[in-house]
Amino acid sequence: MELQYLGGNCVKITAKKTSLVIDDNLAKLGLKSVASAKDIVLSTGVGEPVESAHFVIDHPGEYEVSDVSVQGIAARSHMDEAKQTSTTMYRIILDGVRIAVTGHIHPDLTDRELEALGTIDILIVPVGGNGYTLDGIGAQKVVKEIEPKIVIPTHYDDQALSYEVPQTPLDDALKGLAMEPADRVDSLKIKSSVDLGEGTRLIVINRA
C-alpha cells in the first residue's frame, strides 16, 4: 500500500487491486483533479462531484467495494453548531491496515464517533486552522482521543494552492501538535500493519 499527499485534504491510497482518492477538490484549489474512472472516491464534504469514478462515497454508511471496507461516520464539522453533523469521517480497512480520515471535523469527538472509528493505525487529519478546520492544538486533541500509530497532517499553507481561508504554515501547525519531530517522505509505503511499530509517529508526506 502507498499513500500520497496531493494538497488540501486530498490523499491517494493505492494497493495492488484498489486505488482510493479522498477529497479531490484540487481543481477548486488551483491544481488539477486526480480522480479517474478506476478510483474509489471518498468525500468528507469538500470534494467536487466526480462522475467518472469507479465508485463514489460521500455519505455515512457501510460500503464494501473491491477489496476495501469503508465506513462513513456522520460527524460535526468544525463550523457546525452543537448536534449538527454536516460532515463525514471515514474508517477504511485495506490490506489489514485501519485508516481514519477526519476531514474538517470539530475537535470534540463524541463517544459514538470514537466507538465507530475503533482502533486506528493511520490518522489523516487537517491542521491549517484559522477557523476553517482543525489547527495543531485541535488536531492534537483528536490524536489523543484516537491514539493511532501514524499521524499524517494535511490542509496547511501551500503557495501553490488557493484556499478559501488562508491556512497556517505546516511548521507552525506542528508546534500545536506537540509531537516528536516528523519524518518527511515523498510517499508512505506500508506492507502490513506490523510495519507500523508501537506508539504514535508523526509523518509528513510531501505534496506530490
C-alpha positions as CSV (number, residue, x, y, z in Angstrom):
1,M,0.0,0.0,0.0
2,E,1.2,3.5,-0.8
3,L,-0.2,6.8,0.4
4,Q,0.5,10.1,-1.5
5,Y,-0.4,13.6,-0.4
6,L,-1.7,15.7,-3.3
7,G,-2.7,19.0,-1.5
8,G,-5.5,20.3,0.6
9,N,-7.2,17.3,2.2
10,C,-6.5,15.1,-0.9
11,V,-4.8,11.8,-0.3
12,K,-4.5,8.9,-2.7
13,I,-4.2,5.4,-1.4
14,T,-3.0,2.7,-3.8
15,A,-3.0,-1.0,-3.2
16,K,-2.5,-3.9,-5.6
17,K,-6.1,-4.1,-6.8
18,T,-7.6,-0.8,-5.5
19,S,-7.0,2.9,-5.5
20,L,-8.8,5.4,-3.4
21,V,-8.9,9.2,-3.8
22,I,-10.0,11.2,-0.8
23,D,-11.4,14.8,-1.0
24,D,-10.3,15.6,-4.5
25,N,-11.3,19.3,-4.7
26,L,-7.9,20.2,-6.2
27,A,-9.4,21.9,-9.2
28,K,-11.1,24.3,-6.8
29,L,-7.8,25.0,-5.1
30,G,-5.9,25.8,-8.4
31,L,-4.4,22.4,-9.2
32,K,-5.6,19.5,-11.5
33,S,-8.1,16.9,-10.3
34,V,-6.5,13.5,-9.9
35,A,-9.5,11.2,-9.6
36,S,-10.0,8.8,-12.5
37,A,-12.5,6.2,-13.7
38,K,-10.7,3.4,-11.9
39,D,-10.7,5.1,-8.5
40,I,-12.9,4.8,-5.5
41,V,-13.6,8.4,-4.5
42,L,-14.4,9.5,-0.9
43,S,-15.6,12.9,0.1
44,T,-15.9,14.2,3.6
45,G,-17.9,17.1,2.4
46,V,-15.4,19.3,0.5
47,G,-14.8,17.2,-2.7
48,E,-16.2,18.1,-6.1
49,P,-18.6,15.7,-7.8
50,V,-16.7,13.1,-9.8
51,E,-18.9,11.4,-12.4
52,S,-16.3,9.2,-13.9
53,A,-15.1,7.4,-10.7
54,H,-15.4,3.7,-10.3
55,F,-17.4,4.3,-7.1
56,V,-18.2,7.4,-5.1
57,I,-18.8,7.5,-1.4
58,D,-20.0,10.8,0.1
59,H,-22.4,9.9,2.8
60,P,-22.4,7.9,6.1
61,G,-22.9,4.2,5.8
62,E,-21.1,0.9,5.3
63,Y,-19.5,0.0,1.9
64,E,-17.6,-2.9,0.5
65,V,-16.0,-2.2,-2.8
66,S,-13.4,-4.4,-4.4
67,D,-11.1,-5.4,-1.6
68,V,-11.7,-2.3,0.6
69,S,-14.1,-1.8,3.5
70,V,-15.3,1.7,4.2
71,Q,-17.5,3.1,7.0
72,G,-18.8,6.6,6.7
73,I,-19.5,8.2,10.1
74,A,-21.7,11.3,10.4
75,A,-19.8,14.0,12.4
76,R,-19.9,17.6,13.5
77,S,-17.9,19.8,11.2
78,H,-15.6,22.4,12.5
79,M,-18.1,25.2,11.8
80,D,-21.3,23.3,12.8
81,E,-23.4,24.2,15.8
82,A,-23.7,21.6,18.5
83,K,-25.6,18.4,17.5
84,Q,-25.2,19.3,13.8
85,T,-23.5,16.6,11.6
86,S,-22.8,18.0,8.2
87,T,-19.5,16.2,7.5
88,T,-18.5,12.6,7.1
89,M,-15.5,10.9,8.7
90,Y,-14.3,7.6,7.3
91,R,-12.8,4.4,8.6
92,I,-11.1,2.5,5.9
93,I,-9.7,-1.1,6.1
94,L,-7.4,-2.0,3.3
95,D,-4.8,-4.8,3.3
96,G,-5.4,-5.2,7.0
97,V,-4.5,-1.5,7.7
98,R,-7.1,0.6,9.5
99,I,-7.1,4.2,8.3
100,A,-9.2,7.1,9.6
101,V,-9.9,10.3,7.6
102,T,-11.4,13.1,9.6
103,G,-12.0,15.9,7.2
104,H,-12.9,19.3,8.7
105,I,-14.4,18.0,12.0
106,H,-14.9,19.7,15.3
107,P,-12.2,18.6,17.8
108,D,-14.7,17.4,20.4
109,L,-15.4,13.8,19.2
110,T,-18.4,12.1,20.7
111,D,-18.4,8.6,22.3
112,R,-20.5,7.5,19.3
113,E,-17.9,8.7,16.8
114,L,-15.0,7.2,18.7
115,E,-16.7,3.9,19.0
116,A,-17.4,3.8,15.3
117,L,-13.8,4.6,14.5
118,G,-12.5,1.9,16.8
119,T,-8.8,1.0,16.7
120,I,-6.9,3.1,14.0
121,D,-3.5,2.6,12.6
122,I,-3.2,5.7,10.4
123,L,-4.9,9.0,11.1
124,I,-5.2,11.6,8.3
125,V,-6.1,15.0,9.9
126,P,-6.1,18.7,8.7
127,V,-4.1,21.2,10.8
128,G,-4.4,24.5,9.0
129,G,-6.8,26.2,11.4
130,N,-7.8,29.8,11.1
131,G,-11.4,29.0,12.0
132,Y,-11.9,26.8,8.9
133,T,-10.6,23.5,10.1
134,L,-8.6,21.9,12.9
135,D,-5.4,23.7,14.0
136,G,-2.5,21.9,15.5
137,I,-4.0,22.1,19.0
138,G,-7.3,20.8,17.9
139,A,-5.6,18.0,15.9
140,Q,-3.6,17.1,19.0
141,K,-6.8,16.6,20.9
142,V,-8.2,14.3,18.2
143,V,-4.9,12.3,18.1
144,K,-5.0,11.8,21.8
145,E,-8.6,10.5,21.6
146,I,-8.0,8.1,18.7
147,E,-4.4,7.0,19.6
148,P,-3.3,6.0,16.1
149,K,0.2,4.6,15.2
150,I,0.8,7.2,12.5
151,V,-0.5,10.7,12.1
152,I,-0.4,12.4,8.6
153,P,-1.2,16.1,8.7
154,T,-3.0,17.8,5.7
155,H,-4.6,21.1,4.7
156,Y,-1.8,23.5,5.7
157,D,-0.4,26.6,3.9
158,D,0.9,25.9,0.4
159,Q,1.8,28.7,-2.0
160,A,0.6,26.5,-4.9
161,L,-3.0,26.4,-3.5
162,S,-5.7,29.0,-3.3
163,Y,-7.5,28.2,-0.1
164,E,-10.9,29.7,0.7
165,V,-9.4,30.7,4.1
166,P,-5.6,31.2,4.5
167,Q,-4.1,28.3,6.3
168,T,-1.3,28.1,8.9
169,P,2.2,27.1,7.7
170,L,3.0,23.5,8.4
171,D,5.8,24.1,10.9
172,D,3.6,26.4,13.0
173,A,0.8,23.9,13.0
174,L,3.1,21.1,14.0
175,K,4.1,23.1,17.1
176,G,0.5,22.8,18.2
177,L,0.5,19.0,17.7
178,A,3.4,18.9,20.2
179,M,4.7,15.6,18.9
180,E,8.3,14.4,18.2
181,P,9.8,15.9,15.0
182,A,8.1,14.5,12.0
183,D,9.6,12.1,9.5
184,R,9.3,13.6,6.0
185,V,8.8,11.3,3.0
186,D,7.7,11.6,-0.6
187,S,5.2,8.8,-0.1
188,L,4.3,6.4,2.7
189,K,4.7,2.7,1.7
190,I,3.3,0.0,4.1
191,K,3.5,-3.7,3.6
192,S,1.3,-4.6,6.6
193,S,0.1,-3.2,9.9
194,V,3.1,-5.0,11.5
195,D,5.3,-2.4,9.9
196,L,3.7,0.5,11.8
197,G,5.5,-0.2,15.1
198,E,4.4,0.9,18.6
199,G,3.4,4.3,19.9
200,T,2.4,7.2,17.7
201,R,4.6,8.7,15.0
202,L,4.1,11.9,13.0
203,I,4.8,11.6,9.3
204,V,4.7,14.5,6.8
205,I,4.2,13.3,3.2
206,N,5.5,15.9,0.8
207,R,2.9,17.0,-1.8
208,A,3.3,15.1,-5.0
